[in-house]
Amino acid sequence: MKHLHVDVKQDLLRANDLLARSLRETWVRQETFVVNLLSSPGSGKTSLLEGTVESLRSSYRVLVLEGDLETDRDAERIRARGVEAVQITTGGTCHLEAHMIAQVWEQIKEKTYDFVFIENVGNLVCPASFDLGEHLRVVLLSVPEGDDKPAKYPKAFRTAQWMVLTKMDLLPHFDFDPDRAEAEARKLRPDIRVFHTSSRTGEGLDGWVRALILAREKTFSRS
């Protein structure tokens, strides 16, 4: 009997990509702009989202999907800002997959949103392989992590259109070179767009939010 080689991972990714494409088509029809945020744990995703939704909520319908291994603490933080948030608890899975997003969307599909932010599980490895149907993938890198992360986790930075350097207020206290971090990221993706932010001081938040609004407008003016 011949030995058959079954590539389970490739089959899983293929099925994920098909579902992600279907989700993206739905969101294009609804003009719902979806942003997938990737980073290591503790890089400041939730803090960035808190400031972002505060700026958007008066003019746009906003939803946040919070991916986490356990607890719904991040979702509670977003709800405290007056924005709807849905917790997706993975129970140990180190990333979100399209079927998890689809299950949530099936329950809330009667609602409409202008922006949906997906806060992926804190991990720079697994989430980079899974398309969630997003229009924009953003990778965060905080000053305390070090400027060598793009070289160490290339897929996360290669697959992201934007990179946000967070916790810039801590720059005087760490050996972190923003120019070096940007140069390393551009080796992987020359057209990556880079933002410098601090949730503590508010640095860069206005520019980040304006860029999101413009990206949404450009996306749906082409569709």
N, C-alpha and C positions, 0 to 999 in steps of 0.2 A: 504494500500500500504506500502511495506517495504521501510525503509529509506536506501538508498545506500550510502556507504562511499567511496568517491573517493579521493585518496591521490594524489593530483595534483603535489606536490613537488616530490614525488617518481617517478611519471611518467616522470616528467621533467628531473630528474637526470638520469633515465634509458635511455631516448632518447639521452641525452647529452653524456652518456658513450658510447653508440653505435657509435655515430658520431666521438667521440674522438678516439675510437679504429680504425675506418676507416682512420682517419687522420694519426695516428701513423703508420699504415701499409704502407700508401703512403710514409711517410717520411723515413721509413726503406728501402724501395725499392730505394729511391733516395739518401740514405745516408745523409740525412739532419738531423742534431742533433738539437733538439728543447729544449730550456730551458725556464721554466715558473718562473718568479720572483714575489714573493708575499711580501708585507710589509705594514706597516702603511704609511699614507701620510708623506712625508718629511724625510723618512729614508735614502734616498740617492740612490734609484734605478737608476735614470737617470745618476747621476754622476758616479756610478760604471760602467754603460753601456758605457759611454763616454770613459773611460779609457780602457775598455775591447775591444771595437771595434777598437780603435786606435791600440791596440796590435795585433789584428787578421787580420785586413783588407788587409795587404800586402801579406798574404799567404792563406787566406780563403775568400770565398764568404759569406758575412754576410748580414742578413736582421734583422731589428728590427720592431716588431709590438707593437705599443704604445696604451695601453688602458687608456682612461681617460673619466671623466664625460663630460668635455667641453674643448675646445681649442686644438690646435695642437702644443703647445709650446715645449713639450718634444720631439716630432718628429723632430721639427726644430733644436733642439740641436744636435740630432743624425746626421741629414743630414749635419750639419756644420762640422762633423768629416769625411765626405766623404763616408758615408755608407747609403744605402737605408733604409728608414723608412716609414712605413705606419701607419697612425693614425686611430684608431678605437674609435670613439666617442660614448659612450654608452647612452648619453642623460638622465642620471639619474640612470641607472642600476649600482649597486655597485660592479659589477664583470664582467669578460669576460666569455662567454660561447662558447662551441665548434662550434655552428652554426655561430657565429660571425667570428671565425677564418676560418671556411670553406668558407664563403662568400668571404673573402679576398683572400684565396688561389685559389679559382676558377678563379679569375681575373689575377693572376700572375703565374698560374701553368706551363706555358711554360718555366719559368726561373728555374734555379737550384741554391741551396744554400748549403753551408757546415754547417753553423750555423744559426739558427733562434732564436732570443731572444724575448720572449713575456713579456713586462712590464705590469703586471696586474694593475687593478685599485687599488689605495691606500686604503687598507682595509684588516684587518687580520681575518675577519669573513667569509663573503660570498665567496670570491675566493677559499677558502680551500675546498669547496664542489664540485667544478667543474673541472673535468679532461679536459684538452685542447688538449690531444694527446701528451703531452710533454714526452721526455725521462728523463728529470731531473727537479725536482721541488726544488727551492731554496727560503728560507725565509730569509729576512733581518731584523736585529734588530740593531738600532742605539743607541749609548751611551746615548744621551739625553732622550731616551724613558724610560729607566730604565730596570733593569735586571729581573723584575718580569713578563715580557710579555709572556714567554712560559706558565706559570701557568694560566694566564688570558685568553689566546687564544690558548688552547691546540691543536685544530684540525689543525691549520696552521703549527704548529711545528711537529705534529705527522705525517702529510702527506708529509713533505719535507725531501728529502734525505740529503740536505746540508743546513747549516745556515751560513750566513755571518754577523759578527758583524762589523758595519760600524761606521765611524767617530771616530775611535780610537784615533785620535789626541786630541780629547776633553776629554779624560779620566781623566786628572788631575782636570777638572772643574766640574765633576759630581760624584755623589755617585753611581757608576756603577761597579759591580764586574763581570768581564768576566767569571771567574771560576763558579760563582753562576749561571749566565745565561746559561752557557754550561751544568751545572749539572741539572738545571731545564729542559732543552731541552732533555737531555738524559733520564730523567725519562719517557718522552713521547715516545722517539725513541732512544734506546740505541746505534744504529749504525750511528746516524747523524754525518756528517762530518762538522767541524767548521773551518771557516776562519776569520782572523782578518784583517781588511782593513781600509785604510784612503784614500779617493780620493784626499784630499788636499795635503798629503805628499807622496802619492804613496805606502805607507806601504801595504804589502801583495798582491799587484796587480799581480806581476809576478807569484807568487805561485798559485793564483786563476786562471789565464789564462792558466798556464801549466796544472792544474788539469782539466780544461774544455777540452783542447786538448786531454789529455789522456782518459777522459771519453768518448769522441766521438770515439776515436780509439777502445776502449774496446767494446763499444756498437755495432759497425759495424763489428768487428772481430768475434762476436758471431752470427750475423744475416746471 
